[in-house]
Amino acid sequence: MGTTNSGEIPKKIIHIGIDFFYAAIEIRDDPSLQGSPVAVGGAPTKKGVISSANYEAREAGVLPGMESSRGRQLCPKLFIILPETKKYEKESKKIRAIFYRFTDLVEPLSLDETYLDVSDSDHFKGDSAQIASEIRRVIGLEFRLTASAGIANNKFLARAANAWKKPKDQFLITPDMVNEFLIKLPVEMIWEMGKEIADKMAALNLKTCGDLQKLSLDELNSHFESKGQQLYNLSRGIDDRLVVPSKEVKSFSLEETFYGTTQSIDESEVVEKQSDEKTSPAETPVSEEENEEAQRMTKIYQSVFESFKEAKVILIELGEKKYNCSLTKCKLGENIVFTVANPDTYLSMKVMDGDQAVFRLVTGTGEIVAFESKLLDKRLPKLTLTFPLKESKEFIRSNERTFTNMSAKIIVKSSENPMVSDDISAMGAISNLSDTGCSFTTNVNLEKHFKVYLALIVAVKDAKKVFQIHGVIQRVKTIREDRTNYGIECDDGDKKIIKAIRKVVETLK
C-alpha cells in the first residue's frame, strides 16, 4: 500500500501548509492581537463568512466556512478582520520562493498550501523529513509565520499527514506505516469527496478508510458510481498523481484544512453552505444593530490598545491625585494591570474599588490622549482597571499644531523598506503640522515604521515653493475603509524644513 506507479521508486512528496495563514499574517503585523481570538472574513452579517481563524478562535468553536455572525456568537471577543487579498498573495509568493531553493517541482494548491516533490533533491542527502523541517524553520525565520508539513510517498498521504499533526508540526508516513495510518484515518480526509458522497458514507456507517477497505471495488462502484475506483485506491494509499510544477495558485479562498477537525472546505462549498443551510433556533442570527455595535467595539478596543502600546508616559488620575504608572498587563478587551511608581497614603486609604479613573497617555508622537476607566482592584503597587472604552473629547498636544489641508505626495521606496516589493506613491492631504512631524491622510495601506517621503508644493504670493520631507510612520489609524491617517515623525535633519513650512502656512493664514 501507499504506492505510486507500479515498478517505480517511491516518490518523496512534501505537503506544506501555513498555519492559520490569513489570521497569522494579521497577528504578525499587529502584535496587539497576540493571544486574542482572531478571524479573517466578511463582516458579521448573515452573508459574512470566516475564511481563517487562529488557535484561540478555533478553541472557542470558530472555524473557516462558518458565518461570521455565528463566530461572534460563539466567541463574543472575536476580532474579525476584513481580508486583504493582495497582501496575502504577496506574502504567499515570497514564501513560495523558499520552496524553489530545494526543488523545481512545486505545485501550489492555494495561497497557504503547496506540494513539493523532493525525490531528486540533494539537500540533507535527500532526507525529505529534514528538508521539510528546514523549510518550516526558514519560513519562521524570514516571515515570522509557522508552517506544518506532511511527508509521504504520494500526494494524498502527504496532505493527510499534514492535517494529522497541525499546527506547528510535521509528520512522516513511511511505507511500513501506511496501512496502520489508513485504518484509523477518517473518511473526511479524502478531499474533493463532496457532500453527496459524504452523506452516502454516513448512511453506510463508513467512518474510516479502514471501513472502506472492507468493501470490494464492485461494492464501491455500486454505492459511489464513478467515484468508486478513486475511493478504492485512496483508502489503500494508492495515488499516482504527479506534482505538476506551476506558478499559478488554484484557489485564493479559504484555509482548506481545519485545525482540530477532519473537515475540509473550498469556496464553492461555502457558497452552498450559506444558501442551503437552515438556521436552527439555537443559532438565531445576530441582528444588524448587534453586528454594528460589535464592529464599533472592536475598533475602539484596537484604537485604545494602540494608544497604550505607543505610550511613553502613563498618568492615572484617581480622585485628587495623579500617579505615574507602568503597564504590567494589557490584553485587548480585558482588564488592564498597572504598577504605580510611587504609591502614597492617599492611594492606599482614600481610593476605593469602583472609583472613576482617567488615563493620560503621552504617545511617541508627543500627543496626549485621555481615556476614562474604573478601578476594579487595588493591591499596591498594582492597580487593576477596566479596559477604557470612553475616549476623552479633549486632545492635548505637547507640540503646537498648525492645521492645514495641503495636498502632498507620499513615496515609499522599496530599497528602504524590506517589506515592500515595489515603490509606492500616492496623493493625500496633510491635516496638521508640528515641529516634529505631521498628520497625513491617504487611500493607500501602509504599515507602521515604514520610511516615507512627503513632497508638497506651497504657493507663496506669485511663486510656488517645493518641499520634501523624510520621516517614519509612527501611528496608523483607519478613518474608513478607503482612508487611513498616518502620524509621521520627521527625521531630525528635516525638522527645520517642517518649521519653514509651518511659517509659510501661518503667513498665508
C-alpha positions, -999 to +999 in steps of 0.1 A: +000+000+000+009+036-004+025+031-038+029+053-069+031+039-104+039+002-105+076-005-106+087+030-099+108+041-070+086+057-043+084+094-045+093+118-017+064+143-015+060+171+010+028+190+016+034+224+033+006+244+049+010+278+066-009+276+099-039+299+100-023+318+071-045+349+068-051+353+106-014+347+113-004+375+089-028+399+106-015+390+141+021+392+129+015+427+115-004+438+146+012+422+177-016+437+199-038+409+186-014+382+200-033+359+224-067+371+213-092+351+192-088+364+156-105+356+124-103+369+089-135+371+069-166+390+060-184+414+083-205+395+109-237+397+089-257+368+075-236+368+044-202+372+060-180+341+061-149+332+082-120+323+059-093+319+085-092+316+123-063+313+148-059+288+175-077+308+202-107+313+179-109+277+170-107+267+206-139+287+210-155+268+181-149+293+154-140+275+121-134+285+085-165+283+064-187+294+094-208+325+091-191+354+108-222+362+129-222+326+142-185+330+150-192+362+170-220+343+189-196+315+199-168+339+207-180+375+217-145+388+219-136+375+184-118+401+163-130+398+127-106+414+102-117+421+067-094+402+043-067+419+022-062+395-007-034+414-023-014+414+009-019+376+013-010+370-024+022+390-020+033+371+011+024+337-005+046+345-035+075+354-012+071+322+008+068+301-024+103+313-034+117+294-005+104+261-019+124+266-051+156+266-031+150+229-026+133+217-058+118+229-091+088+206-086+065+229-068+027+228-071+007+255-053-028+245-043-038+277-027-021+307-010-013+286+020-009+251+007+018+237-016+030+203-028+068+197-033+084+167-050+119+164-034+126+129-048+157+142-066+168+168-041+203+166-028+196+187+002+203+169+035+213+139+015+178+136+002+162+133+036+127+145+030+118+150+067+149+172+072+141+192+041+105+198+054+119+208+088+144+232+072+116+248+051+095+253+082+124+268+100+132+293+072+095+303+070+095+311+107+128+330+105+121+351+074+083+356+077+076+351+114+049+325+105+045+289+115+041+261+090+031+224+091+042+196+069+033+161+058+058+138+042+049+106+023+054+088-010+023+104-027+002+135-026-028+120-008-008+106+021+014+138+024-017+160+027-033+137+052-001+135+072+000+173+074-036+176+086-029+149+112-003+169+130-014+205+126-004+231+138+033+239+141+045+203+134+053+178+108+045+141+102+063+115+081+045+084+069+069+057+059+058+028+037+056+004+067+033+029+085+008+033+056-017+006+065-019+013+102-023+050+094-051+044+069-071+021+091-077+049+115-079+078+090-114+094+089-130+093+055-134+131+057-097+132+050-104+122+014-105+156-002-129+165-030-153+139-018-183+162-019-214+164+002-234+138-016-206+111-012-201+122+024-239+117+031-238+082+015-208+072+036-226+084+067-257+064+057-235+033+052-217+039+085-183+042+068-162+063+092-126+054+084-105+044+054-103+010+072-141+007+068-138+015+030-111-012+026-136-038+037-157-031+006-147-046-028-143-025-059-177-037-072-194-027-040-178+007-040-188+012-077-223+002-068-226+027-040-205+056-054-206+050-092-178+070-109-160+077-076-158+041-066-123+035-081-109+066-066-122+057-032-109+022-036-074+035-044-071+063-019-084+042+010-055+019+003-030+047+000-027+044-038-023+078-056-004+081-089-009+119-093+023+138-100+034+171-086+029+194-115+051+225-114+030+256-116+033+293-107-005+297-107-024+292-075-055+271-080-075+287-051-074+320-033-103+313-010-102+296+024-078+277+045-087+242+035-077+222+064-095+227+097-074+225+128-088+201+153-112+185+128-111+163+098-132+186+077-122+205+046-139+231+025-134+253-006-151+285-017-179+267-036-188+247-005-190+279+015-214+295-010-235+263-010-235+263+028-247+299+030-276+294+006-288+259+017-281+256+054-311+261+077-306+281+108-317+264+140-334+283+168-303+280+188-284+297+160-305+327+155-285+353+135-272+383+153-292+415+145-277+442+123-277+465+153-257+440+173-233+435+144-227+472+141-221+476+178-197+446+179-178+461+150-177+495+167-164+480+199-137+461+181-124+493+165-125+510+199-105+482+215-079+483+188-076+521+188-072+522+226-047+494+227-026+511+200-025+542+222-013+522+252+012+503+231+027+536+218+026+554+252+059+568+265+043+581+297+011+568+315-006+591+341-036+579+361-059+604+378-076+589+408-096+614+429-075+644+437-041+630+427-022+618+397+002+588+396+029+578+371+024+542+362+040+515+340+020+489+321+021+455+336-006+436+317-027+447+288-048+425+266-073+435+240-108+439+256-096+427+291-088+444+324-055+463+325-030+460+353-006+488+361+023+493+386+023+526+404+057+542+406+052+559+440+020+548+459+012+570+488-011+571+518-039+588+498-039+560+473-039+533+499-066+549+522-089+572+501-090+555+467-116+527+466-127+499+442-152+513+418-137+548+417-135+566+384-101+569+368-087+589+339-057+578+319-035+603+302-011+588+277+018+606+261+024+588+228+056+586+208+045+615+185+040+638+215+003+635+216-016+634+249-047+613+248-072+608+276-094+578+284-119+571+312-119+539+332-129+525+366-108+509+394-115+472+399-088+460+423-061+477+444-032+455+455-005+481+457+018+488+440-005+472+413-039+485+402-064+467+380-087+489+359-114+483+333-103+484+297-112+520+288-139+524+262-147+561+265-122+585+250-119+620+264-131+646+239-101+668+247-069+661+230-039+680+243-007+682+223+027+686+237+037+704+205+017+732+189-001+722+157-006+742+126-038+730+110-040+729+072-053+709+043-024+708+019-021+682-009+010+661-008+025+631-024+037+602-002+065+580-016+076+546-001+108+533-015+113+495-016+151+500-012+144+514+023+116+491+033+122+454+032+085+446+034+078+465+002+085+448-032+079+478-054+080+516-048+047+531-037+034+566-044+000+582-037-016+616-033-031+626+001-036+656+024-016+669+053-041+679+080-017+694+106+020+701+112+041+702+143+078+709+149+084+672+148+061+658+122+027+658+106-006+640+101-012+627+066-043+610+052-044+589+020-061+559+004-032+535+004-024+509+031+009+514+047+024+499+078+039+514+110+077+521+109+077+524+071+102+551+059+084+576+038+089+608+018+064+636+015+065+660-014+044+691-013+040+724-031+032+756-012+021+787-031+038+819-018+024+850-035+031+845-072+057+818-067+055+781-057+079+765-033+085+728-033+093+709-001+104+674+005+105+659+040+116+624+052+101+606+081+089+573+097+052+563+102+046+561+140+009+559+141-017+543+118-054+550+122-081+538+098-107+565+092-129+545+069-124+516+045-107+537+019-089+563+040-061+559+066-045+586+087-007+583+094+012+601+121+047+607+106+077+617+127+102+636+106+139+629+105+160+652+127+175+668+096+141+677+082+126+693+113+139+727+101+120+721+069+088+714+088+093+746+108+097+765+075+065+750+060+046+760+092+059+796+089+047+798+053+013+783+062+008+806+091+018+836+069-008+826+044-034+824+071 
